[in-house]
Structures are given as C-alpha cells and as structure tokens.
C-alpha cells in the first residue's frame, strides 16, 4: 500500500530537490556563460583576426582558471595525493604540448587553407577539457566524504 507523505516530509523532499537543483545550476552556470560569451564574441567578429582575439581572450580566462583550480585542488590533497596530482598535471602538460605540436604540423596541410584560422579554437577546446577535468576533481574533493577509517583521503 502506498504511504502518504506528510506535509513536513513533502516539504523536506521538495527542499532537498530544490537545493540540489540550485547547486547544480550554480556550478554549471559559470562555464556555460563563458561559452556563450565566446559565442557572442565570435558572432560579432568581422574577420579571422577578431575571431582569433576572441579565442585568445577565452584561453587567458581558461588558463587562469586552470591555475587557480589546480592550486585549490592541490591544497586539499594529502602528500600522497599531491604527488599523484603533480604527475597528472605534468602528464596533461605533455599531452597539451604534443597536441599543439600536432596541430602546428597538420593544420597548415589542410587543402582548404583554413588550418591557421582553426588553430585558436582547437587550443581553446584542449584548455576547456582540462578545465572540465579540474572542475570535476575539485567537486569530488569538495563534496565527497572521506572513506571510513581513512581520514582526509
């Protein structure tokens, strides 16, 4: 038989769902707004130099966020976790450098001649992916519970 929710139970359930929804909306709003800002900037651009300037501006924002979020994440980790994070950061930097090298090698070979114009957007996508990874890790550390019997880990 179905149990009826009391008014108090219904309010608690609604409040919990509303809190979760607002938290999700707040954490997702920042990156979405910036993607829209980038789209607006690119839409208003009159030539490829203006588009490249929009991408460079977005890249500066992403690099700053990557730096700040890396520092914030690193400060919340123990020594063993920091060492793993540092290895991860070095590996990502090596991946980024190799991808940029490959972009520099392959984009100029495009038959349509658009290669140089596509480079800033490709670099922005690489930085967006790292920013997303760090955002997820920071979220996990900020809202996760430590494992039982392993404080701080």
TORPA-4810 file (N, C-alpha, C, O; in nm, 3 decimals):
<nodes>
NODE_1_0.083_-0.117_0.000_0.000_0.000_0.000_0.088_0.125_0.000_0.191_0.130_0.067_X
NODE_2_0.047_0.225_-0.075_0.127_0.347_-0.082_0.111_0.428_0.046_0.002_0.444_0.099_X
NODE_3_0.223_0.477_0.092_0.221_0.563_0.210_0.207_0.708_0.165_0.265_0.749_0.065_X
NODE_4_0.130_0.784_0.240_0.113_0.924_0.208_0.223_1.004_0.275_0.261_0.977_0.389_X
NODE_5_0.271_1.102_0.204_0.371_1.191_0.262_0.301_1.295_0.348_0.198_1.350_0.309_X
NODE_6_0.356_1.320_0.463_0.303_1.429_0.545_0.349_1.559_0.484_0.439_1.562_0.400_X
NODE_7_0.286_1.667_0.526_0.327_1.797_0.475_0.473_1.825_0.506_0.545_1.878_0.421_X
NODE_8_0.517_1.790_0.625_0.656_1.814_0.663_0.751_1.730_0.578_0.855_1.779_0.534_X
NODE_9_0.716_1.605_0.554_0.801_1.518_0.472_0.805_1.568_0.328_0.910_1.566_0.264_X
NODE_10_0.691_1.612_0.278_0.686_1.665_0.142_0.771_1.791_0.130_0.843_1.808_0.031_X
NODE_11_0.763_1.878_0.230_0.845_2.000_0.227_0.993_1.967_0.230_1.071_2.028_0.157_X
NODE_12_1.033_1.870_0.313_1.174_1.830_0.320_1.220_1.776_0.185_1.330_1.806_0.139_X
NODE_13_1.136_1.695_0.123_1.172_1.636_-0.006_1.185_1.745_-0.112_1.281_1.745_-0.190_X
NODE_14_1.091_1.836_-0.116_1.095_1.945_-0.213_1.215_2.034_-0.188_1.283_2.075_-0.282_X
NODE_15_1.243_2.065_-0.061_1.357_2.148_-0.027_1.488_2.081_-0.068_1.578_2.147_-0.120_X
NODE_16_1.499_1.952_-0.046_1.620_1.879_-0.084_1.639_1.881_-0.236_1.749_1.902_-0.285_X
NODE_17_1.530_1.858_-0.310_1.539_1.861_-0.455_1.572_2.000_-0.507_1.651_2.015_-0.600_X
NODE_18_1.511_2.102_-0.448_1.538_2.239_-0.490_1.683_2.278_-0.460_1.747_2.345_-0.540_X
NODE_19_1.733_2.236_-0.344_1.873_2.265_-0.309_1.968_2.199_-0.407_2.064_2.261_-0.453_X
NODE_20_1.942_2.074_-0.438_2.028_2.002_-0.533_2.023_2.067_-0.671_2.125_2.081_-0.737_X
NODE_21_1.904_2.107_-0.713_1.890_2.169_-0.845_1.962_2.304_-0.849_2.028_2.336_-0.948_X
NODE_22_1.950_2.383_-0.743_2.017_2.513_-0.743_2.167_2.498_-0.736_2.240_2.577_-0.797_X
NODE_23_2.216_2.397_-0.663_2.360_2.372_-0.657_2.412_2.333_-0.794_2.516_2.382_-0.838_X
NODE_24_2.341_2.245_-0.863_2.382_2.203_-0.997_2.380_2.322_-1.093_2.471_2.337_-1.174_X
NODE_25_2.278_2.404_-1.083_2.267_2.519_-1.172_2.379_2.618_-1.145_2.434_2.677_-1.239_X
NODE_26_2.413_2.639_-1.019_2.518_2.735_-0.985_2.654_2.689_-1.033_2.732_2.770_-1.083_X
NODE_27_2.684_2.561_-1.021_2.815_2.513_-1.064_2.825_2.507_-1.215_2.934_2.521_-1.270_X
NODE_28_2.715_2.486_-1.283_2.719_2.475_-1.429_2.707_2.611_-1.497_2.745_2.624_-1.614_X
NODE_29_2.656_2.711_-1.428_2.630_2.839_-1.492_2.757_2.909_-1.537_2.757_2.971_-1.644_X
NODE_30_2.865_2.903_-1.462_2.988_2.972_-1.497_3.042_2.930_-1.633_3.053_3.015_-1.722_X
NODE_31_3.076_2.804_-1.652_3.130_2.763_-1.781_3.033_2.784_-1.897_3.075_2.818_-2.007_X
NODE_32_2.904_2.763_-1.875_2.807_2.783_-1.982_2.802_2.930_-2.022_2.796_2.962_-2.140_X
NODE_33_2.806_3.019_-1.924_2.802_3.162_-1.952_2.925_3.202_-2.033_2.915_3.282_-2.127_X
NODE_34_3.039_3.148_-1.998_3.160_3.183_-2.071_3.157_3.129_-2.214_3.204_3.196_-2.306_X
NODE_35_3.102_3.009_-2.232_3.089_2.957_-2.368_2.998_3.049_-2.449_3.023_3.074_-2.567_X
NODE_36_2.892_3.099_-2.385_2.802_3.191_-2.454_2.875_3.321_-2.484_2.858_3.377_-2.592_X
NODE_37_2.956_3.371_-2.389_3.033_3.492_-2.414_3.126_3.473_-2.533_3.139_3.562_-2.618_X
NODE_38_3.190_3.356_-2.540_3.279_3.328_-2.653_3.198_3.323_-2.782_3.241_3.378_-2.884_X
NODE_39_3.083_3.258_-2.779_2.999_3.252_-2.900_2.955_3.392_-2.943_2.958_3.424_-3.062_X
NODE_40_2.916_3.475_-2.846_2.874_3.611_-2.879_2.989_3.690_-2.940_2.971_3.764_-3.036_X
NODE_41_3.108_3.674_-2.882_3.226_3.744_-2.933_3.257_3.699_-3.076_3.281_3.782_-3.163_X
NODE_42_3.255_3.569_-3.099_3.283_3.516_-3.232_3.175_3.560_-3.331_3.206_3.593_-3.446_X
NODE_43_3.050_3.561_-3.288_2.941_3.603_-3.376_2.955_3.750_-3.416_2.919_3.787_-3.528_X
NODE_44_3.007_3.832_-3.326_3.024_3.974_-3.356_3.152_4.004_-3.433_3.169_4.114_-3.485_X
NODE_45_3.242_3.908_-3.441_3.370_3.928_-3.509_3.349_3.950_-3.658_3.264_3.887_-3.720_X
NODE_46_3.428_4.040_-3.713_3.415_4.073_-3.855_3.517_4.001_-3.944_3.497_3.990_-4.065_X
NODE_47_3.626_3.953_-3.884_3.728_3.885_-3.964_3.798_3.780_-3.879_3.770_3.766_-3.760_X
NODE_48_3.889_3.707_-3.942_3.956_3.597_-3.871_4.043_3.649_-3.756_4.062_3.578_-3.657_X
NODE_49_4.096_3.770_-3.768_4.177_3.825_-3.658_4.091_3.852_-3.535_4.135_3.833_-3.422_X
NODE_50_3.969_3.897_-3.557_3.877_3.921_-3.445_3.837_3.790_-3.378_3.827_3.783_-3.256_X
NODE_51_3.814_3.688_-3.459_3.780_3.556_-3.403_3.897_3.504_-3.321_3.878_3.451_-3.212_X
NODE_52_4.018_3.518_-3.374_4.137_3.473_-3.301_4.152_3.550_-3.170_4.192_3.493_-3.069_X
NODE_53_4.119_3.679_-3.171_4.126_3.758_-3.048_4.025_3.707_-2.945_4.054_3.703_-2.826_X
NODE_54_3.906_3.670_-2.991_3.805_3.612_-2.900_3.859_3.483_-2.838_3.847_3.462_-2.717_X
NODE_55_3.918_3.398_-2.921_3.972_3.272_-2.872_4.087_3.296_-2.774_4.096_3.230_-2.671_X
NODE_56_4.174_3.392_-2.805_4.286_3.422_-2.715_4.236_3.472_-2.580_4.290_3.437_-2.476_X
NODE_57_4.132_3.554_-2.584_4.074_3.603_-2.459_4.018_3.488_-2.377_4.039_3.482_-2.256_X
NODE_58_3.946_3.397_-2.443_3.890_3.281_-2.373_4.002_3.193_-2.319_3.991_3.139_-2.209_X
NODE_59_4.109_3.176_-2.396_4.221_3.095_-2.350_4.285_3.154_-2.225_4.324_3.080_-2.135_X
NODE_60_4.295_3.286_-2.219_4.351_3.351_-2.099_4.263_3.323_-1.977_4.314_3.297_-1.868_X
NODE_61_4.132_3.330_-1.996_4.039_3.300_-1.887_4.055_3.155_-1.842_4.061_3.127_-1.722_X
NODE_62_4.062_3.064_-1.938_4.075_2.922_-1.905_4.208_2.892_-1.837_4.211_2.816_-1.740_X
NODE_63_4.316_2.950_-1.886_4.448_2.927_-1.822_4.448_2.977_-1.678_4.503_2.912_-1.589_X
NODE_64_4.386_3.093_-1.656_4.379_3.145_-1.520_4.296_3.053_-1.431_4.335_3.025_-1.317_X
NODE_65_4.184_3.006_-1.482_4.100_2.916_-1.403_4.173_2.783_-1.377_4.165_2.730_-1.267_X
NODE_66_4.242_2.731_-1.476_4.319_2.607_-1.459_4.423_2.627_-1.349_4.440_2.540_-1.264_X
NODE_67_4.491_2.740_-1.351_4.592_2.769_-1.247_4.527_2.778_-1.109_4.575_2.715_-1.014_X
NODE_68_4.419_2.854_-1.097_4.353_2.871_-0.967_4.294_2.741_-0.916_4.307_2.708_-0.798_X
NODE_69_4.228_2.667_-1.003_4.165_2.542_-0.960_4.269_2.436_-0.928_4.248_2.353_-0.839_X
NODE_70_4.382_2.438_-0.999_4.490_2.345_-0.966_4.544_2.375_-0.827_4.567_2.283_-0.748_X
NODE_71_4.563_2.503_-0.796_4.611_2.541_-0.663_4.509_2.502_-0.555_4.546_2.449_-0.450_X
NODE_72_4.382_2.527_-0.582_4.278_2.493_-0.484_4.270_2.343_-0.462_4.259_2.297_-0.349_X
NODE_73_4.277_2.268_-0.569_4.271_2.122_-0.558_4.393_2.069_-0.485_4.381_1.985_-0.396_X
NODE_74_4.509_2.118_-0.522_4.634_2.072_-0.461_4.634_2.099_-0.311_4.685_2.018_-0.233_X
NODE_75_4.578_2.212_-0.269_4.577_2.247_-0.127_4.486_2.155_-0.045_4.499_2.149_0.077_X
NODE_76_4.395_2.085_-0.110_4.302_1.997_-0.039_4.346_1.850_-0.039_4.274_1.764_0.011_X
NODE_77_4.462_1.824_-0.094_4.510_1.686_-0.103_4.621_1.661_-0.001_4.693_1.753_0.039_X
NODE_78_4.633_1.535_0.042_4.744_1.499_0.130_4.870_1.481_0.044_4.864_1.493_-0.078_X
NODE_79_4.984_1.452_0.108_5.111_1.445_0.037_5.110_1.341_-0.075_5.159_1.367_-0.185_X
NODE_80_5.055_1.225_-0.048_5.049_1.119_-0.149_4.961_1.161_-0.266_4.996_1.139_-0.382_X
NODE_81_4.847_1.220_-0.236_4.755_1.265_-0.341_4.814_1.381_-0.421_4.795_1.389_-0.542_X
NODE_82_4.888_1.472_-0.351_4.953_1.583_-0.422_5.055_1.531_-0.522_5.065_1.583_-0.633_X
NODE_83_5.130_1.428_-0.483_5.228_1.370_-0.575_5.158_1.312_-0.699_5.205_1.329_-0.811_X
NODE_84_5.045_1.246_-0.677_4.968_1.191_-0.790_4.913_1.305_-0.876_4.915_1.296_-0.999_X
NODE_85_4.865_1.411_-0.812_4.813_1.525_-0.887_4.924_1.591_-0.968_4.903_1.628_-1.083_X
NODE_86_5.041_1.607_-0.908_5.154_1.667_-0.979_5.193_1.584_-1.101_5.224_1.639_-1.207_X
NODE_87_5.192_1.451_-1.087_5.219_1.364_-1.202_5.111_1.384_-1.309_5.142_1.390_-1.429_X
NODE_88_4.987_1.393_-1.266_4.876_1.415_-1.359_4.893_1.548_-1.432_4.873_1.555_-1.553_X
NODE_89_4.930_1.653_-1.359_4.948_1.785_-1.420_5.062_1.783_-1.522_5.051_1.841_-1.629_X
NODE_90_5.172_1.716_-1.488_5.284_1.705_-1.583_5.243_1.625_-1.707_5.278_1.661_-1.819_X
NODE_91_5.169_1.517_-1.686_5.123_1.435_-1.798_5.028_1.515_-1.888_5.036_1.506_-2.010_X
NODE_92_4.938_1.593_-1.826_4.847_1.672_-1.907_4.925_1.778_-1.985_4.895_1.802_-2.102_X
NODE_93_5.024_1.841_-1.922_5.103_1.943_-1.993_5.177_1.880_-2.111_5.185_1.941_-2.218_X
NODE_94_5.231_1.760_-2.092_5.298_1.691_-2.203_5.198_1.659_-2.314_5.230_1.674_-2.432_X
NODE_95_5.078_1.615_-2.277_4.973_1.588_-2.376_4.938_1.716_-2.451_4.929_1.716_-2.574_X
NODE_96_4.918_1.825_-2.378_4.884_1.953_-2.439_4.993_1.997_-2.537_4.963_2.035_-2.650_X
NODE_97_5.118_1.990_-2.493_5.229_2.031_-2.580_5.234_1.945_-2.707_5.257_1.998_-2.816_X
NODE_98_5.214_1.814_-2.693_5.219_1.727_-2.810_5.100_1.753_-2.903_5.115_1.747_-3.025_X
NODE_99_4.984_1.783_-2.847_4.867_1.814_-2.931_4.888_1.945_-3.007_4.854_1.954_-3.125_X
NODE_100_4.943_2.045_-2.941_4.969_2.172_-3.008_5.073_2.151_-3.119_5.061_2.209_-3.227_X
NODE_101_5.174_2.069_-3.092_5.274_2.037_-3.195_5.208_1.970_-3.315_5.238_2.002_-3.430_X
NODE_102_5.118_1.876_-3.287_5.047_1.808_-3.397_4.956_1.905_-3.472_4.945_1.897_-3.595_X
NODE_103_4.890_1.995_-3.401_4.808_2.096_-3.469_4.895_2.181_-3.561_4.857_2.208_-3.675_X
NODE_104_5.012_2.222_-3.511_5.103_2.303_-3.592_5.153_2.226_-3.714_5.182_2.286_-3.818_X
NODE_105_5.163_2.095_-3.702_5.211_2.013_-3.813_5.101_1.981_-3.914_5.127_1.974_-4.034_X
NODE_106_4.979_1.962_-3.867_4.873_1.916_-3.957_4.782_2.026_-4.011_4.738_2.018_-4.126_X
NODE_107_4.752_2.127_-3.932_4.658_2.229_-3.979_4.706_2.302_-4.105_4.625_2.327_-4.194_X
NODE_108_4.834_2.337_-4.117_4.877_2.405_-4.240_4.863_2.318_-4.366_4.865_2.370_-4.477_X
NODE_109_4.848_2.188_-4.349_4.839_2.098_-4.463_4.696_2.083_-4.515_4.673_2.013_-4.614_X
NODE_110_4.601_2.148_-4.451_4.463_2.141_-4.498_4.453_2.202_-4.637_4.508_2.309_-4.664_X
NODE_111_4.383_2.133_-4.723_4.369_2.179_-4.862_4.282_2.304_-4.873_4.295_2.381_-4.968_X
NODE_112_4.192_2.324_-4.776_4.101_2.439_-4.784_4.165_2.568_-4.734_4.104_2.674_-4.745_X
NODE_113_4.286_2.561_-4.679_4.355_2.680_-4.632_4.304_2.736_-4.501_4.347_2.843_-4.459_X
NODE_114_4.214_2.666_-4.435_4.157_2.716_-4.309_4.239_2.677_-4.186_4.206_2.719_-4.075_X
NODE_115_4.344_2.601_-4.203_4.422_2.550_-4.090_4.461_2.654_-3.988_4.429_2.639_-3.870_X
NODE_116_4.530_2.762_-4.029_4.572_2.861_-3.930_4.454_2.926_-3.857_4.466_2.961_-3.739_X
NODE_117_4.341_2.941_-3.924_4.224_3.001_-3.860_4.160_2.906_-3.759_4.092_2.951_-3.667_X
NODE_118_4.182_2.775_-3.776_4.121_2.677_-3.685_4.205_2.652_-3.560_4.153_2.599_-3.462_X
NODE_119_4.332_2.688_-3.562_4.421_2.658_-3.450_4.373_2.717_-3.317_4.369_2.644_-3.218_X
NODE_120_4.337_2.846_-3.311_4.294_2.901_-3.181_4.176_2.826_-3.120_4.173_2.803_-2.999_X
NODE_121_4.080_2.788_-3.201_3.965_2.713_-3.150_4.003_2.576_-3.099_3.950_2.529_-2.999_X
NODE_122_4.096_2.511_-3.169_4.141_2.378_-3.126_4.215_2.387_-2.992_4.198_2.301_-2.906_X
NODE_123_4.296_2.490_-2.975_4.368_2.509_-2.848_4.268_2.539_-2.737_4.282_2.489_-2.625_X
NODE_124_4.168_2.621_-2.767_4.065_2.651_-2.667_3.995_2.524_-2.622_3.968_2.507_-2.503_X
NODE_125_3.964_2.436_-2.715_3.898_2.309_-2.678_3.985_2.225_-2.586_3.934_2.163_-2.492_X
NODE_126_4.115_2.222_-2.610_4.206_2.148_-2.521_4.202_2.206_-2.380_4.195_2.132_-2.281_X
NODE_127_4.205_2.338_-2.371_4.201_2.403_-2.239_4.066_2.384_-2.172_4.060_2.367_-2.050_X
NODE_128_3.958_2.386_-2.248_3.825_2.362_-2.191_3.816_2.222_-2.131_3.755_2.203_-2.027_X
NODE_129_3.877_2.127_-2.197_3.874_1.990_-2.147_3.950_1.979_-2.015_3.903_1.912_-1.922_X
NODE_130_4.065_2.043_-2.004_4.140_2.039_-1.878_4.062_2.111_-1.768_4.057_2.065_-1.654_X
NODE_131_4.001_2.222_-1.803_3.921_2.295_-1.705_3.806_2.208_-1.655_3.776_2.209_-1.535_X
NODE_132_3.743_2.134_-1.743_3.634_2.044_-1.705_3.685_1.935_-1.612_3.620_1.903_-1.513_X
NODE_133_3.800_1.878_-1.643_3.858_1.773_-1.558_3.885_1.827_-1.417_3.851_1.763_-1.318_X
NODE_134_3.947_1.944_-1.410_3.979_2.001_-1.279_3.852_2.036_-1.202_3.845_2.018_-1.081_X
NODE_135_3.751_2.086_-1.273_3.624_2.118_-1.208_3.564_1.993_-1.145_3.513_1.998_-1.033_X
NODE_136_3.569_1.881_-1.217_3.515_1.756_-1.163_3.595_1.708_-1.042_3.538_1.667_-0.941_X
NODE_137_3.729_1.714_-1.051_3.812_1.671_-0.939_3.788_1.760_-0.816_3.776_1.711_-0.704_X
NODE_138_3.780_1.890_-0.840_3.757_1.983_-0.729_3.620_1.959_-0.667_3.605_1.966_-0.545_X
NODE_139_3.521_1.932_-0.749_3.387_1.899_-0.698_3.393_1.773_-0.613_3.335_1.768_-0.504_X
NODE_140_3.462_1.670_-0.662_3.473_1.545_-0.587_3.539_1.567_-0.452_3.493_1.512_-0.351_X
NODE_141_3.645_1.645_-0.448_3.716_1.670_-0.323_3.632_1.758_-0.230_3.633_1.738_-0.109_X
NODE_142_3.561_1.854_-0.286_3.484_1.948_-0.205_3.360_1.886_-0.144_3.323_1.918_-0.031_X
NODE_143_3.295_1.797_-0.217_3.167_1.746_-0.172_3.169_1.599_-0.135_3.069_1.544_-0.088_X
NODE_144_3.282_1.535_-0.154_3.291_1.393_-0.121_3.315_1.372_0.027_3.364_1.461_0.097_X
NODE_145_3.280_1.256_0.074_3.307_1.218_0.212_3.432_1.133_0.216_3.455_1.053_0.125_X
NODE_146_3.515_1.149_0.321_3.632_1.062_0.330_3.589_0.918_0.351_3.483_0.890_0.408_X
NODE_147_3.673_0.827_0.305_3.644_0.685_0.323_3.652_0.650_0.471_3.736_0.704_0.542_X
NODE_148_3.566_0.560_0.519_3.571_0.521_0.660_3.708_0.464_0.694_3.763_0.382_0.620_X
NODE_149_3.762_0.506_0.807_3.891_0.456_0.852_4.009_0.519_0.782_4.124_0.485_0.811_X
NODE_150_3.984_0.613_0.689_4.092_0.679_0.617_4.065_0.828_0.614_4.029_0.882_0.509_X
NODE_151_4.082_0.898_0.726_4.051_1.040_0.731_4.139_1.119_0.633_4.258_1.094_0.619_X
NODE_152_4.075_1.214_0.567_4.147_1.303_0.478_4.187_1.243_0.345_4.256_1.309_0.267_X
NODE_153_4.146_1.123_0.318_4.183_1.060_0.191_4.061_1.035_0.109_4.071_0.983_-0.002_X
</nodes>
